[in-house]
Amino acid sequence: MFRRLVLITLFLIIVLQPAQGLDFKLLISDALGKTELLKTELASVSSSLTASQSVSNVESALVQGFLKSVEKVQIDLKNASFDADHTLILERGMQYLQEANQSLVHGEIIPARDLIESLVNELRGILGLQKEGLAFTEVPVSFKSSGIDMTGVIFLPKNLSAGKKIPGIILAGPFSGIKEQVVSDYAKYLATYGFAAMTFDYRTLGASGGEPRQEVIPANQVEDLRAALTFLESRPEVNPNQLGTLGICMGGGMVIPFAADDMRIKAVAGVAGSYLNAEVMRNRLGSQTFDPFLAGAKTDFDNYQTQKKVEYLPLVAPNNGPAFMRGDEPYTYYHRTSITTAPRWKNQVAKHCVYQFLTWDTLNPVRKIAPRPLLIVHGKTDHYCLPEDAQAVFDLAGNPKEIYWIATTNHIDLYDNDHYVRDAAQKVIRFFQKELKNN
């Protein structure tokens, strides 16, 4: 009897918990294969439907087949859930599958197809594969900013005709972010749709030069953006009369003072942008909270000016620990990408530059953008870059201008959640096509 119990226990361990003994990437590859097949089948059926049409009861057997396919992928993702570095993406994948399941139950093929397509791209991203529907070429480049060696990448349309000149876009990313993170996803979309999209590492970050390392000074970053634009407009593929800029998160705020005083920029776009200044932060936090914090940051700045000794803060930390960007949301994203796509990213920021960040104005310079067009893309739910700040910068700007809201669940949905990034990127692409290609 005892021997039988041991055998049953071993059987349950082996059969009911297979993931622990399997290779994570093999599980994801298997899930990707099933998901791509399901996407193809859904696309075939949806090709004869309009967005509001559902399949008829006669085709219910077909829907049942789709539901079984969804269930199989759910099992694969559940088996892969032991990999802590990809927890957020796997949870997102399960959410896509649950929503696709609900759409299929109601016979709604097109929404289910779109959700499954997003899942395909998420899984391809885990495996380091190019997202479906994107076609681009990456060109590593280097240039100088204030004598400092800078490293970047220009994303170009695949098979770009020799001698053809296309619009150029300079991208600016989040606070301390590097070119292999958020900006590269948007650059790939832009290149696929006919733009020369340039990403780069600011001085002291990533592969670019500059000392002390991890010194994030807004005025220096604007100078780096100008140097990058000078380099981009000199490229043989780029039309120097068709230049735009796109900023994400802190980059959204950074491109506003950059473009405000650089008339070479003909159109400006921000996604999930940070649009702040000291006055806004003081009003939001209250002077009793903000003023002592600002004073402490000023002391750190003054100490560095006299002693030249660099002290560092962690940028993110687990379990809501002390960090420049507190909370699990930024930690999850930056920790994961530092392991996967951006190993040069460092989890630290020079303490003395916090004062310059707190006193930098990314809001009022928007008054100087008009009559050049401005696009603000923002999530309806965002606890880091608040929707009311996006509305405020939009209200302050002159015409022509447009604001576009996306029903996000958090801030980083617009970093690498394909379902939301694709929506934001396509809106930005249409904006630049209208404002630059006809220039």
N, C-alpha and C positions, 0 to 999 in steps of 0.2 A: 504493500500500500504506500509506504514512504517513497519507494523508488518511483512509483507511478506519479506521485505528487511532484517529485523533483523533475521528472520528464515534462509534465504539464507546465510547470513554472518556466522551464527552459524554452519550451515551445512558445509561451506567451511573450517572453522577452525577445525572442528572435523574430517572431511573426508580427506582433503588435507594435513593436518599437524598432522598425528597421532603419530609421534615419541615422541613429547614432553610429551605425557601422558602415554607412555609405558616404561616398565622396560628395561634398556639397555641390560642386560644379556639375557632376554627373546628374544629380537630381534636378538641377536647374536646366541643364541641357534637355533632359527628358521632358520637363514641363514646357520648355520652349517649343519643342517639336510638336507636342499636342496642341499648344496654343496657336501656333502658326497654321496648323491644319484646320483648327476650328475657325480661325479668322478667314481663311480662304473659303471655307464652306459658307460662312455667314455673308461674306462679300458677294458670293455667287447668287445667293438668294436675294440679297438686298438690292442688287443691280436693277431689279424690275420694280422696286418699290419707291415711293416718295417718303420723305422724312416722317410724315404723319400716318402712313399706312401700317397695318398689322397683317400678319399672315392669317389665313382663314382656318377654320376648324378642320377642313379637309387635310391641311398640312400639319396637323397636330403631332403626327408621328415624327415628322422632321424636327419639330421643336423638341420633342422628347429626346431625340438623338443628341441635339445640341446640349440639353441639360445634363445628359450623362457625360458628355465631353467636359463640361464645366466641372462636374463633380470629380472627375479623374485628375484634372489640374489642381483642384483644391487639395486633394490627397497629396500630390507631389509637393505643393508648397508647405503643407502642414509637416510633411516629413523633413523638409529642409529647414524648419524653424529653429533647429539647434544652433544655427550660425548667428551669433549675436551681432556681428558687424553689419548684417543686412536685415536686421529686425524690422526697421521702418519700411523698407521696400517690400518685404514679404507681407507685412500687415496691409500695405497699400494694395498689393496684388490680390490679397484675399477680399479687400473691399471692392475692387474692380469686379471680381468674380461674383460676389454677392449681388452687386447692382446689375450685372449682366444676367444673372439668374432671374432677378425680379422682372427685368425687361422681357426675357424670353417667356416667362410664365404668362405675361400679357400679350405675347405674340409680337413684341416690338423688336424687330430684327436690327434696324439701323442703330439705335442706341446701344444695343448689345455688341454689335460689330465694332463700334467706336471704342467701347470699353475694353474689348479684347485686343484691339490694335494697340491701345495704351499699355496693356499688360505685356504684349510682345516686346515693345520697346524697353520696358522696365527690365525684363528678363535678359534681353540682348545687352543692356547696359551692365548688368551684373557680370556677364561673361566677357565684357570688353569688346563687344561687337557693335558695328555701326547701326544706328537706328534705321528702320525701314523707311524708304521714301526720301532719304537724304543722300545727296551726291555732291561731294566737295573734294577739294585738294588742300592739304595743309602745307604751307611754306614757312619754315622757321626763318626768323629774321632777327637782326640786331641793329641797334641804333644808339645814339648818344642823347642824354638829357643832362644839361649842366656838367658835361664832361664825364658823366657816369655811364658805364656800359649797361645797356638795357636789352632785355630778351623778350621777344614776342613771337607770335604766329599770325600769318595772314591766311584766312580761309577763303578760297576762291571756288567759283563754280567748276565742277568737273568738265573737262574737255572745252575749256574756254578758248575761243578762237584767237589765234595769234593776231596781235595788233588791235584787238577790240578793247575799248575803254569802258569801264563800268563804274557805278557809284561806289564810294568808299564809306565805311562805317567804322568809327572808333568805339570800342566797348570799354566800359568801366564797371568793375564788379564791387562786391561787398567789402566792408571794412576788413582789411588784412587779407582778403581773398587773393588767390593767385590764378593765373590764366587757365589752369587745368580744371578749375571748378566751374562755377555758375556760368561765366561768360562764354565758355567754349560751347555749351549747348545752344545758346542763342546764336553764336557765330556760325555754327553749322547750318542752322535753318536759313540764316541770311545768305550764306554762300550758295546754298541749294537754289535759292530764288533769285540769283543774279547779282549779288553784291560782293564786294571785296571787304570782308569783315576782319578787323585787326584786334587781337587781344594781346596783352603784354603784362609783365610783372612790374609793378611800381618799384622804384628804387628801394633798396633794403629788404625787399620781399622776394621769395621764390628764387629764380635763377638770375635775377638782375643784381647788379653791383650796388655799392653804397654802404656806408657805415654811419652810425651803429645799426646793426641788423634789427629788423622789426620795428623801425621807427616810422610810425604812420602819421605824417604831417600833411594836412589837407592842402596847404599852399604848394608844397612840393609835388603833391599828386596832380594838381592842376597844371603845374609846369611840365610834368611828365606827359600828361595828356596832350599838351600843345606840341611837345617834341615828337610824340607818336604821330600826330596829325601831319606835321611837316614831313615826316618820313613817308607816311601813307600817300600823301598827295604827289610825291615824287615818283611813285611806282609807275611803270609803263602800263599796267593794267587799269589804272585808276583815272577817272575823269576828275580833275581838280576843281571843277565847278559843280560837282555833285557829291558833296561831303555831308555826312550826318553823324550823330553820336547817340549811343544808347547806353544808359546806365541802369544797373540793377542794384537794389538795396542802397547802401551808402553811395554807390556809383550813380544812382539816380539823382541824389543831391549834388554829387560832385560835378556832373556834366552841366549843371545849370550855371554855376559861376564860371566854368570853363567856356561854355558857349556864349555866355553873356558878353564877354569881351573879345571873342574871336569870331569875326564876321565870315571866316571861311566856312564855318558850320552853317548849313542851310536849313537843317531840320533837327529837332531835339526830341528824344523819347526817353521816358523813365518807366521802369517796371518795379513794383514793390519798393518804391524809393523812400529814402529817409530825407524828409524836408523839415529841417529844424534850425533853430538858433538859440542863443542863451535865454532870450526873452520868453520864447515858447516853453523851454524846459523849466524855467523858473515859475511861470504861471501854472504849469501842469503839476509840478512837484511841490510847489510852495517855497517861499524864500527861506523858511526855517530848515528845509531839507536841502535845497539846491545850493544856497550860498556857502554853507560850511563845506559842502562837497567841492564846490568850485575853488574855495580858498585852499583846501588840501591839495587839489590838483595844481594850483598856482605855486604852492610851496615845493612840490615835486619838480615842477618846471624850473623854478629859481635855483634849487639845489643842483640840478643837472648843469645849468648854465655856469655855475661857479666851480663845481667839483668835477664835471665831465665823467661822472660815474653812472653807468647805466643800470637801472633796476627794472625788472620785468614783472608783468602781471600775466596770469593765464588768460587767454582769450575766452575759453570755454571750460566747463568742468562738469563732471557727472553729478547727479543727485542734487542739482541746484546749488552746487558749491560756489565759493567766491570766485568770480571771474569778471572780465570786462563785459562779456555777453552772457548773462546768467540764464539758466534754464536748460531743460532737457532738449528743447527743440534745436537750438544752435549746436549744442554738444553732439547730438545724434548725427547731424549733417556733417559737421567738420571732422569729427572723429572717423566717421565712415570713409569720407573722401580722402582723408590723409592716409588711409590704409590702401585704398583702391586706386583712385585716379590722380591724386595730388600728394605724393610722398614728400615733396619739397615744402609743403605748408607746415608752418611751425606754430605751435599752440602757445604763443606769447606775444606781448606787445610792450614796447618800451614805456615805462610808467610816466616818464616826463612829457609824453606827447598827448596824454589825455586832456590836459588843459587846452591845447590848441584845438582839439576836437570839440570840446565843450563851448568854445568861443567862436567857432566857425559858423558862418551864416550860409546855409544852403537854400534859404527861403526867399529873401528879398531880391537877389539878383535875377529872379525869374521875370521881373518887370522889364528887363532889358532884352529878353528873347524876341518879343514881337518887333517887327511884323513877320518874323520867321515863325513857322508853324511848330506847335508843341503838342505832344501826345503824352498823357499820363495813363498808365495801365496799373491797376491796383486791385488787391484782393479785398473782398468785403469783410473777411475775417482775418485780422493781422494784429497780433498783440505786441509786435516789435516795431514795425513802421505803421503807425496808426492810420486807418482810413481817413480820419478827419484831417490829418496832416496833408494827405494827398489832395483832399478837397480844397484845403486852404491854399496850397501852392497853385492849384488850378484857378481858383477864384482870383488870385493876385495877378495871374498872367494876363497879358493882352491877347487879342485875337490875331491870327486864327489859332484855335486851341480845341482839344478834344480830350475827354476823360472816358475811360473804358473800365467798367467794373467786372471782376470775375468772382464767381461764388466759391472762393477758396475755403479751406478749413483751418489754415494757419499761414504763417509767413513763408516758410520754406517750400510750400506747394509750388511757388513760382521760381524755385531754384532748380529742382530736377524731377518733379512729379510730372511725367510726360503728358498726362491728361490736361493739366493746367498750363504747362510750359508751351505746349503746342498751340493752345488758344492764344496765349499772350504773344508768342512769336509770330503767328499768322497776322495778328492785328498790327504788330510793329512792321511787318513786311508790307502789308497793304498801305500803311502810312508812308513808308519811305518810297514805295513804288509811285505813289501819287505825288509826293512832294519833291522827290529828287530826280526820278527818271524823266519827268517832263520839264526839268529845269534847263 
